Amino acid sequence: MGTPVATDTLPRSPLRTTATLFALWLLVFTAASQTIVVTPILPVIGEALGVGTEPLGLLVSVYSWVLAAAALIMGPISDRIGRRRVLLFGSGALVVALALHELADTFEALLVMRVLAGAGGGMLSGAAVSYVGDAFPYEKRGWANGWVMSGVPFGLVLGIPLGRALAVAFDFRTPFVAFAGVMAVAFVLILTVVPQPDVQLSEERPTIRSALRQYAALIRGKGGTAAAAATYFLMYFGLGLLIVYLPQWLTSRFALEVAPFGEPLEVFGLPLDFIATLFLVGGLASVVVGPQAGTLSDAVGRKPLILTSCLGLAVVTAALPFVVVERWAAYPVYVAIMGLFALRMAPLQALLTALVPSRQRGAFLSLTIAIGQIGTGVGAAVAGALYAEAGYAANTTLSAVVVLAMAALVWAWLPEPTGQAADPVPEAAEAGVVAGETGAP
């Protein structure tokens, strides 16, 4: 058994709960935005640095692989020192890494900067979700996680279109430097308003041997941990196949004027082109669906929503290259894709937090996310080869098959928890995060 960590001395209040959730949301928003923005600006990067289509996928693959390695290192450490410290270390490291993108004047230099950003992002991977698992009881985690993880679709609505606009108006480095500033704000908020939940921490000293032993036990373990890891790999493998070369395909398929329908469109004086507006409307769908899916999963269960999402996503993905014959058709199809992806995300993450006790949660979630990032990297690499040899339809077909395989795995092997797996989290953490308060953002 672990030893309870010292609790924060600030008083509990709905305002403190709201501030904590907002700090986590801003961190997720920024981390997701700086990751996803690479995909819509790949054509801009290729043109600026004189790089062909296929090597550009390395920017996604290398980032994902480094993030996975860093996540595996930080998971057991977070179980030992607490999630709050890891959130601080990771956000601070990512601020520095993103600011250094300003120095990237060659493809090789940019690749190095993405490696550094992957290391910083890996420190954060799983930390926000683990924090929600520490601070909220299982029956409220869908609600809390839905709000925190809505930072990802908000990145699609705000961060990605503005990032694309900054890249087009200035250069590809500008979005990363801008996200460094936003992450600095998240760092300050975590430092000042986010408390450490009163949960049991691991007493085991994190070493390479102990980490490998723990990860091996989780993969071999019963209770759905192995199935959860495989689920994450398939989910992100399919996503990498689908999304990484979507902007490249659209760019080559259509003449992309500055505006989606040929009319001038600007936000804050920056031009929003077709790719930027596509990510914007897709993100809006995720913003609407994500929190609702999390709350609904608290009432009806996690697996029904995950399975519904997978089946719908397989159909839409397979149809994409045959349905999008004109630019306007890309909007409803991408809205459906992002809405269906959001439908499964919060329920799946809430489910994972209950498969292991709190003293293993950081390691377990880091393991699943690391495996997911490996899936993204493999998906991006396979997507590049498929796109070059057979065209985008091959990417979407394989992605649909992968999503169906994920649905079969979830249906047959992933359990539907009814509560926390040992070491129940107190309903009201002494740290000041009050589970279920209505002061959510």
C-alpha positions in Angstrom: 0.0 0.0 0.0 1.1 3.5 -0.7 1.4 6.4 1.7 -1.2 9.3 1.4 0.4 12.4 0.0 0.2 15.7 1.9 -2.9 17.5 0.9 -3.3 21.1 -0.3 -4.3 23.6 2.4 -6.6 25.7 0.2 -10.3 25.5 1.1 -12.7 23.4 -1.0 -15.2 25.4 -3.1 -17.0 25.2 -6.5 -14.8 28.0 -7.7 -11.7 26.0 -6.9 -13.1 23.0 -8.8 -13.9 25.2 -11.8 -10.4 26.8 -11.7 -8.8 23.4 -11.5 -10.8 22.0 -14.4 -10.0 25.1 -16.5 -6.3 24.8 -15.8 -6.4 21.2 -17.0 -8.5 22.1 -20.0 -6.1 24.8 -21.1 -3.2 22.4 -20.8 -5.0 19.8 -22.9 -6.1 22.4 -25.4 -2.5 23.7 -25.9 -0.8 20.3 -25.9 -3.4 19.0 -28.4 -3.2 22.1 -30.6 0.6 22.0 -31.0 0.4 18.3 -31.9 -2.5 18.4 -34.3 -1.4 21.7 -36.1 1.4 19.8 -37.8 -1.0 17.9 -40.0 -2.8 20.9 -41.6 0.4 22.8 -42.1 2.4 19.9 -43.7 2.0 21.4 -47.2 3.2 24.8 -45.9 6.3 23.1 -44.2 7.0 21.1 -47.4 7.0 24.2 -49.6 9.0 26.3 -47.2 11.7 23.7 -46.6 11.7 22.0 -50.0 10.6 18.6 -48.7 8.6 16.0 -50.7 5.3 14.6 -49.6 6.4 11.2 -48.1 9.1 12.4 -45.7 6.7 14.9 -44.1 5.0 12.1 -42.3 8.2 11.7 -40.2 7.2 14.9 -38.4 4.2 13.0 -37.1 5.8 9.6 -36.6 8.9 10.8 -34.8 6.9 13.0 -32.4 4.6 10.1 -31.6 7.4 7.7 -30.9 9.3 10.1 -28.7 6.1 11.0 -26.8 5.4 7.3 -26.3 8.9 6.7 -24.8 8.6 9.8 -22.5 5.2 8.7 -21.4 6.4 5.2 -20.4 9.2 6.9 -18.3 6.9 9.4 -16.6 4.0 7.0 -15.8 5.6 5.2 -12.8 7.2 8.5 -11.7 3.8 10.2 -11.5 2.5 7.3 -9.3 5.4 8.0 -7.0 5.5 11.8 -6.8 1.9 12.8 -7.6 0.2 14.0 -10.8 0.5 17.8 -9.9 4.3 17.7 -10.1 4.3 15.9 -13.4 1.8 18.4 -14.8 4.3 21.2 -13.8 7.4 19.5 -15.2 5.7 18.6 -18.5 4.1 22.0 -19.2 7.3 23.8 -18.4 9.3 21.5 -20.7 6.8 22.0 -23.5 7.0 25.8 -23.2 10.8 25.6 -23.8 10.5 23.1 -26.6 7.8 25.0 -28.5 9.7 28.3 -28.2 12.8 26.6 -29.8 10.8 26.0 -32.9 11.7 29.5 -34.0 15.2 28.2 -34.7 14.1 25.5 -37.1 15.4 26.6 -40.5 15.9 23.1 -42.1 13.8 20.0 -42.1 16.3 18.2 -39.9 16.2 21.1 -37.4 12.4 21.0 -37.3 12.6 17.2 -36.8 14.8 17.8 -33.7 12.4 20.4 -32.3 9.5 17.9 -32.7 11.6 15.4 -30.8 11.9 17.8 -28.0 8.2 18.7 -28.1 7.4 15.0 -28.0 9.5 14.5 -24.9 7.6 17.4 -23.2 4.3 16.1 -24.4 5.1 12.6 -23.2 5.5 14.0 -19.6 1.9 15.2 -19.9 0.4 12.2 -21.6 -2.1 10.6 -19.3 -1.4 13.1 -16.5 -4.6 15.1 -16.9 -6.8 12.0 -17.2 -5.0 10.4 -14.3 -5.6 13.6 -12.3 -9.4 13.3 -13.0 -9.2 9.7 -11.9 -7.5 10.7 -8.7 -9.9 13.5 -7.8 -13.4 12.3 -8.9 -15.4 9.2 -8.1 -16.1 6.9 -11.0 -19.7 7.9 -11.4 -18.6 11.5 -12.1 -15.5 10.9 -14.2 -17.2 10.9 -17.5 -18.6 14.4 -16.7 -15.2 15.7 -15.5 -13.2 14.0 -18.1 -15.6 15.2 -20.8 -15.0 18.8 -19.8 -11.2 18.5 -19.5 -10.7 16.6 -22.7 -13.0 19.0 -24.6 -9.7 21.0 -24.9 -8.8 18.7 -27.7 -11.8 19.6 -30.0 -11.4 23.2 -29.0 -7.9 22.9 -30.4 -9.6 21.9 -33.6 -12.0 24.9 -33.4 -9.6 27.6 -32.3 -6.0 26.4 -32.2 -5.8 24.6 -35.5 -7.5 27.2 -37.8 -5.5 30.0 -36.2 -2.3 28.0 -36.3 -2.9 27.3 -40.0 -3.7 31.0 -40.5 -0.5 32.0 -38.7 1.5 29.6 -40.8 0.1 30.8 -44.1 0.3 34.5 -43.1 3.8 34.4 -41.6 5.7 31.1 -41.6 5.3 27.5 -40.2 7.3 28.4 -37.0 4.8 31.0 -35.8 2.1 28.7 -34.5 4.5 26.8 -32.3 5.9 29.9 -30.7 2.3 31.2 -30.1 1.4 27.9 -28.4 4.5 28.2 -26.2 3.0 31.4 -24.8 -0.4 29.8 -24.2 1.3 26.8 -22.5 3.2 29.3 -20.2 -0.2 30.5 -19.0 -1.3 26.9 -18.3 1.9 26.4 -16.3 1.2 29.4 -14.1 -2.4 28.2 -13.5 -1.3 24.7 -12.5 1.3 26.2 -10.2 -1.3 28.5 -8.5 -4.7 26.8 -8.5 -4.3 23.0 -9.1 -4.0 21.0 -5.8 -2.6 17.5 -5.3 -5.5 15.1 -4.7 -5.3 13.0 -1.5 -4.7 9.6 -3.0 -2.3 6.8 -2.2 1.0 7.0 -4.0 3.3 4.2 -4.9 6.1 3.4 -2.4 8.1 1.7 -5.0 11.2 3.6 -6.2 10.8 4.1 -10.0 13.6 2.4 -11.8 13.9 0.9 -15.3 13.6 -2.6 -13.9 10.6 -1.8 -11.7 8.9 0.1 -14.6 9.4 -2.8 -17.0 8.2 -5.3 -14.5 5.1 -3.1 -13.8 4.3 -2.6 -17.5 4.7 -6.3 -18.2 2.4 -7.2 -15.4 -0.2 -4.7 -16.7 0.0 -6.1 -20.2 -0.3 -9.7 -18.9 -2.9 -8.8 -16.2 -6.5 -9.7 -16.2 -9.4 -7.2 -15.9 -9.0 -5.7 -19.3 -5.7 -4.0 -19.1 -4.2 -5.8 -22.1 -7.4 -5.2 -24.1 -7.3 -1.5 -23.2 -3.7 -1.2 -24.5 -4.6 -3.0 -27.7 -7.7 -0.8 -28.1 -5.6 2.4 -27.8 -3.1 1.1 -30.5 -5.9 0.3 -32.9 -7.7 3.6 -32.3 -4.7 5.8 -33.0 -3.4 3.6 -35.8 -6.6 4.0 -37.6 -6.6 7.8 -36.9 -3.1 8.1 -38.3 -4.1 6.4 -41.4 -7.1 8.6 -41.9 -6.0 12.1 -40.8 -2.3 12.6 -41.6 -2.6 12.8 -45.3 -6.1 14.2 -45.5 -4.9 17.9 -46.0 -2.4 16.8 -48.6 -5.1 14.8 -50.5 -7.6 17.8 -50.3 -4.8 20.2 -51.4 -4.0 18.1 -54.5 -7.7 17.2 -55.3 -9.1 20.7 -55.2 -7.9 24.2 -56.0 -8.0 25.6 -52.4 -8.6 29.3 -52.5 -8.2 31.4 -49.4 -11.8 31.2 -48.5 -13.9 27.9 -48.4 -16.4 29.2 -50.9 -14.3 31.7 -52.9 -15.1 34.7 -50.6 -12.6 36.5 -48.4 -12.7 35.2 -44.8 -10.5 36.5 -42.0 -10.2 36.1 -38.2 -8.2 38.6 -36.3 -6.9 39.8 -39.7 -5.5 36.4 -40.6 -6.7 34.5 -43.7 -8.6 31.2 -43.0 -8.4 28.9 -46.0 -10.3 25.7 -46.8 -8.1 23.4 -44.6 -8.4 25.8 -41.6 -12.2 26.1 -41.9 -12.5 22.3 -42.3 -10.7 21.7 -39.0 -12.8 24.5 -37.4 -16.2 23.0 -38.3 -15.0 19.5 -37.4 -13.8 20.8 -34.0 -17.2 22.3 -33.4 -18.8 18.9 -33.7 -16.3 17.5 -31.2 -16.9 20.4 -28.8 -20.6 19.7 -28.8 -20.4 15.9 -28.7 -17.4 15.3 -26.3 -18.8 16.6 -23.0 -22.3 15.2 -23.7 -20.8 11.8 -24.4 -18.9 11.8 -21.2 -22.0 12.7 -19.2 -24.2 10.2 -21.0 -21.7 7.5 -20.4 -22.0 8.0 -16.7 -25.7 7.1 -17.0 -25.8 4.4 -19.7 -22.3 2.9 -19.6 -19.1 3.4 -21.5 -19.1 0.5 -24.0 -22.4 1.2 -25.8 -21.1 4.7 -26.9 -17.6 3.3 -27.8 -19.1 0.6 -30.0 -21.6 3.0 -31.7 -18.8 5.4 -32.5 -16.6 2.7 -34.0 -19.3 1.3 -36.3 -20.3 4.7 -37.5 -16.7 5.8 -38.0 -15.9 2.8 -40.1 -18.8 3.6 -42.5 -17.9 7.3 -42.8 -14.2 6.6 -43.2 -14.6 4.1 -46.0 -17.0 6.4 -47.9 -14.9 9.6 -47.6 -12.8 9.5 -50.8 -15.9 8.5 -52.9 -18.3 11.0 -51.3 -16.0 14.1 -51.2 -16.1 14.9 -54.9 -16.6 18.6 -54.3 -15.1 20.8 -51.6 -18.3 21.5 -49.8 -18.9 17.7 -49.3 -15.7 17.6 -47.1 -17.5 19.6 -44.4 -20.3 17.2 -43.4 -18.1 14.2 -43.8 -15.4 15.7 -41.5 -18.0 16.8 -39.0 -19.3 13.2 -38.8 -15.7 11.9 -38.4 -14.9 14.2 -35.5 -18.2 13.9 -33.8 -18.0 10.1 -33.9 -14.4 10.2 -32.6 -15.5 12.5 -29.7 -18.3 10.1 -28.9 -15.9 7.4 -27.8 -13.0 9.4 -26.3 -14.4 10.6 -23.0 -16.2 7.3 -22.2 -13.1 5.2 -23.1 -10.8 7.3 -20.9 -13.3 7.2 -18.0 -13.4 3.5 -18.3 -9.6 3.1 -18.3 -9.3 5.1 -15.0 -11.3 2.3 -13.2 -9.3 -0.7 -14.4 -6.5 -0.2 -11.9 -6.1 1.3 -8.4 -4.8 4.9 -8.0 -1.2 3.9 -7.2 -1.0 2.3 -10.7 -3.1 4.7 -12.6 -0.3 6.9 -13.9 1.7 4.0 -15.2 -1.4 2.3 -16.8 -2.7 5.4 -18.5 0.8 6.3 -19.7 1.2 2.8 -21.0 -2.0 3.0 -23.0 -1.3 6.4 -24.3 2.2 5.5 -25.3 0.9 2.5 -27.2 -1.6 4.8 -28.8 1.1 7.1 -29.9 3.1 4.2 -31.3 -0.1 3.4 -33.2 -0.2 7.0 -34.6 3.4 6.8 -35.6 3.0 3.5 -37.4 -0.2 4.8 -38.9 1.5 7.9 -40.3 4.3 5.8 -41.7 2.0 3.3 -43.3 -0.2 6.2 -44.6 2.7 7.8 -46.3 3.6 4.6 -48.2 0.0 3.8 -49.0 -0.7 7.4 -50.2 2.4 7.4 -52.4 1.7 4.0 -54.0 -2.1 3.5 -54.0 -3.7 6.9 -53.2 -5.8 8.1 -50.4 -8.6 5.6 -50.9 -6.2 2.9 -49.7 -5.6 4.9 -46.5 -9.3 5.2 -45.7 -10.1 1.6 -46.5 -7.4 0.3 -44.2 -8.5 2.8 -41.5 -12.1 1.5 -41.6 -10.9 -2.1 -41.3 -8.8 -1.1 -38.2 -11.8 0.7 -36.6 -13.9 -2.4 -37.1 -11.2 -4.5 -35.5 -11.2 -2.1 -32.5 -14.9 -2.5 -32.2 -14.6 -6.3 -32.1 -11.9 -6.1 -29.4 -14.0 -3.7 -27.2 -17.1 -5.9 -27.5 -15.3 -9.1 -26.7 -12.5 -8.2 -24.3 -12.9 -4.8 -22.7 -14.9 -4.9 -19.5 -17.5 -2.4 -18.4 -16.4 -1.4 -14.8 -19.0 -0.4 -12.2 -16.6 1.4 -9.9 -13.0 1.9 -8.9 -10.7 -1.1 -8.9 -9.6 -1.0 -5.3 -8.3 2.0 -3.4 -11.5 4.0 -3.9 -11.0 7.7 -4.4 -12.7 9.8 -1.8 -15.8 11.6 -3.2 -14.4 14.9 -1.9 -10.7 15.1 -2.0 -9.2 17.0 0.8 -7.1 18.8 -1.9 -10.0 20.9 -2.8 -11.3 19.3 -5.9 -14.9 18.5 -5.1 -16.3 15.7 -7.2 -19.6 16.5 -8.9 -19.7 20.2 -8.0 -21.7 22.2 -10.5 -19.0 24.8 -10.9 -17.6 23.1 -14.0 -16.6 25.4 -16.9 
